Amino acid sequence: MRLPTLPFPPSRLKARLRAFAGPRPRASLPPRGALLAAAGFLFFGLLVCLVPRPYMRPANFGTPPLGLRAEWIATVPLVFVCAAGTKWSALGWLTGLSVGRLMDLHKIGGWVMLIFSVIHTVRSVSTS
């Protein structure tokens, strides 16, 4: 008696199953210190950005104040993010932090910049 043929060879099946058996990248949070520093900057930036009034100006009177404040706060961490993103930097030499720790700060700083850039964009475009 002859065995039934499979629509694909077993070696291909093994290869496809091997793709699921490999190591998975672990999703983990950055260290608490980096999260605390980023949360502090984000909280302080949101206070500076959202507490002062007015948010808007009359039409044809210039850029809305909320958009300007968000723009200024979004550009503040730019030098820090660029310095933390390089492998050999003065920031790592002065602080003694490893490249991995600096990369965590680099990524978090980018997200903080993104948040304030979105606030700036939404506020500036909504007045047009």
C-alpha positions as CSV (number, residue, x, y, z in Angstrom):
1,M,0.0,0.0,0.0
2,R,1.3,3.4,-1.0
3,L,1.2,6.4,1.4
4,P,-0.7,9.5,0.3
5,T,1.4,12.3,-1.0
6,L,1.5,15.7,0.8
7,P,0.9,18.9,-1.0
8,F,4.3,20.2,0.1
9,P,7.4,18.3,1.1
10,P,8.1,17.8,4.9
11,S,11.3,19.8,4.6
12,R,9.4,22.9,3.8
13,L,7.1,22.2,6.7
14,K,10.1,21.9,9.0
15,A,11.5,25.2,7.7
16,R,8.2,27.0,8.3
17,L,7.9,25.6,11.8
18,R,11.5,26.5,12.6
19,A,10.6,30.1,12.0
20,F,8.2,30.0,15.0
21,A,10.7,28.2,17.2
22,G,13.4,30.9,17.2
23,P,14.2,33.3,20.0
24,R,11.7,36.2,20.3
25,P,12.9,39.7,21.1
26,R,11.9,40.6,24.6
27,A,9.9,43.8,25.0
28,S,11.1,45.5,28.2
29,L,10.9,48.9,29.7
30,P,13.9,51.2,30.0
31,P,15.4,51.6,33.5
32,R,13.4,53.4,36.1
33,G,15.8,56.3,36.2
34,A,15.4,57.0,32.4
35,L,11.6,56.7,32.8
36,L,11.6,59.0,35.8
37,A,13.7,61.6,33.9
38,A,11.5,61.4,30.8
39,A,8.3,61.6,32.9
40,G,9.6,64.6,34.7
41,F,10.5,66.4,31.5
42,L,7.2,65.5,29.9
43,F,5.2,66.6,33.0
44,F,7.1,69.9,33.3
45,G,6.8,70.5,29.5
46,L,3.1,69.9,29.6
47,L,2.7,72.3,32.5
48,V,4.7,75.0,30.6
49,C,2.8,74.3,27.4
50,L,-0.8,73.9,28.6
51,V,-1.1,76.1,31.8
52,P,-0.5,79.6,30.4
53,R,-3.4,81.2,28.6
54,P,-4.3,82.1,25.9
55,Y,-4.1,79.1,23.7
56,M,-5.3,80.9,20.5
57,R,-5.2,84.4,19.0
58,P,-7.7,86.1,16.8
59,A,-7.5,85.3,13.1
60,N,-4.7,86.9,11.1
61,F,-2.8,87.9,14.3
62,G,0.0,85.4,14.1
63,T,0.9,82.0,15.3
64,P,-1.1,80.6,18.2
65,P,0.8,80.8,21.5
66,L,0.1,77.1,22.3
67,G,1.7,76.1,19.0
68,L,4.8,78.3,19.7
69,R,5.2,76.9,23.2
70,A,4.9,73.3,22.0
71,E,7.5,74.1,19.2
72,W,10.0,75.5,21.7
73,I,9.6,72.6,24.1
74,A,9.9,70.1,21.2
75,T,13.3,71.6,20.1
76,V,14.8,71.7,23.6
77,P,15.8,68.0,23.8
78,L,17.2,67.9,20.2
79,V,20.8,68.3,21.2
80,F,20.5,65.8,24.0
81,V,18.8,63.3,21.8
82,C,21.5,63.7,19.1
83,A,24.3,63.4,21.8
84,A,22.7,60.3,23.3
85,G,22.3,58.6,19.9
86,T,26.0,58.4,19.2
87,K,28.3,55.6,20.3
88,W,31.2,57.8,21.4
89,S,29.9,61.0,22.9
90,A,30.9,63.5,25.5
91,L,27.7,62.8,27.2
92,G,28.6,59.2,27.8
93,W,32.1,60.2,28.9
94,L,30.9,62.8,31.4
95,T,28.1,60.7,32.9
96,G,29.8,57.3,32.7
97,L,26.6,55.8,31.3
98,S,26.9,52.8,28.9
99,V,25.8,53.0,25.3
100,G,22.7,50.9,26.1
101,R,21.5,53.4,28.8
102,L,22.2,56.3,26.5
103,M,20.1,54.6,23.7
104,D,17.2,54.3,26.2
105,L,17.4,58.0,26.8
106,H,17.7,58.6,23.1
107,K,14.5,56.7,22.3
108,I,12.5,58.3,25.2
109,G,13.7,61.8,24.2
110,G,12.5,61.1,20.6
111,W,9.0,60.1,21.9
112,V,8.8,63.3,24.0
113,M,9.8,65.4,21.0
114,L,7.1,63.6,19.0
115,I,4.4,64.4,21.6
116,F,5.2,68.1,21.5
117,S,5.6,68.2,17.7
118,V,2.1,66.7,17.4
119,I,0.7,69.4,19.8
120,H,2.4,72.0,17.7
121,T,1.2,70.7,14.4
122,V,-2.4,70.3,15.6
123,R,-2.6,73.7,17.1
124,S,-0.9,75.4,14.2
125,V,-2.9,73.7,11.5
126,S,-6.3,74.1,13.2
127,T,-6.1,77.9,12.9
128,S,-5.5,78.0,9.2
